[in-house]
Amino acid sequence: MRCAVLPFFLLLALLSGCAFVNVPLIPPPSPLAEQVLEGDGTKKILLLDISGTISEEEKPGGLLGRATPSLVSLIRESLHKAEQDKAIAGIILRINSPGGTVTASDIIHHDIMMFKKRRNVPVLACIVATGASGGYYVATAADEITAHPTAITGSIGVILMKFNVEGLMGKIGVEEQTVKSGDKKDIMSPFRKATPEEVRLGQEIIDQLYGRFLDMIMERPKNSLTRDELRKLADGRIYTAGQALAAKLIDRIGYLDDVIAQIRTTVGDGKARVVSYYRPGSYKGSIYAGAAEKEGLAEALSGFDAFGSSSFMYLWRP
């Protein structure tokens, strides 16, 4: 009887203005939790996902959903949690990404490098399906890169994309007007064709960002390529795992299980627990859970605004 009467009095109190109850429709985000995927040893190996398009932008949650933190934010949070856990003896970067923005890829690469310096534990990369462009850029932060036999990698380079909608706007009778302080203030505007000088200026920036990509590869612990050899390989083409191994862009061909066995040997614990971090409500049941995220074109071009500013991308998008 009491259970039936209580909601009535709560409703009455609300209607009379006597009480205020704040019940959030969307629960606040919870800290990352840890789950053991396999193993029962003393030491831990963190399986860290670099999956989907690499971006520094949050993914919207819709009308009643909660926004998902960006991959940059998630990796930083995960590395911070791992750094505080002295049982973490190594990290495996499980990569399935075509890349993303230059800045996001570079931040994640930097954070991994800083983690390695502070903790001095082995970090191995495993390209499961796709580790192209920015995905490969992130992989170069690892001590060693392994690729699944059917993986695709490479696409080393930078791309700057923009639409030119000037003709379309003319057809529908819409005219864009810009007042600017200098003739280059609206460089790469989608509302007009880029001038030859603007293309040249964009190319200069691309060349610098491309040079940085080459620098990261040259600094790989197991790199044996000269810069001239690397430049011939880095023309934007993609490679199978076999081709990448022959080109010395990766170090081994194998499966995620092989990488786990290797890092267990390295840390001296044949039964080391493989763990992952997850947000409560997104439980993962195995080492391959969540390894293949499907995305639409808009998500794949995260950071690219067709009607706003263009973005420099380390991205492979067939």
Sequence and secondary structure as in RCSB ss.txt:
>XXXX:A:sequence
MRCAVLPFFLLLALLSGCAFVNVPLIPPPSPLAEQVLEGDGTKKILLLDISGTISEEEKPGGLLGRATPSLVSLI
RESLHKAEQDKAIAGIILRINSPGGTVTASDIIHHDIMMFKKRRNVPVLACIVATGASGGYYVATAADEITAHPT
AITGSIGVILMKFNVEGLMGKIGVEEQTVKSGDKKDIMSPFRKATPEEVRLGQEIIDQLYGRFLDMIMERPKNSL
TRDELRKLADGRIYTAGQALAAKLIDRIGYLDDVIAQIRTTVGDGKARVVSYYRPGSYKGSIYAGAAEKEGLAEA
LSGFDAFGSSSFMYLWRP
>XXXX:A:secstr
 HHHHHHHHHHHHHHHTS      SS      EEEEEE  SSSEEEEEEEES B SS B   SSS  B  HHHHH
HHHHHHHHH TTEEEEEEEEEE EEEHHHHHHHHHHHHHHHHHH   EEEEEEEEEETHHHHHHTTSSEEEE TT
 EEE  S EE     HHHHHHTT       SSTTTTTT TTS   HHHHHHHHHHHHHHHHHHHHHHHTSTT   
 HHHHHHH SS EEEHHHHHHTTSSSEE  HHHHHHHHHHHHT TT EEEEEE TT    STTTT      HHHH
TTT  TTS   EEEE   
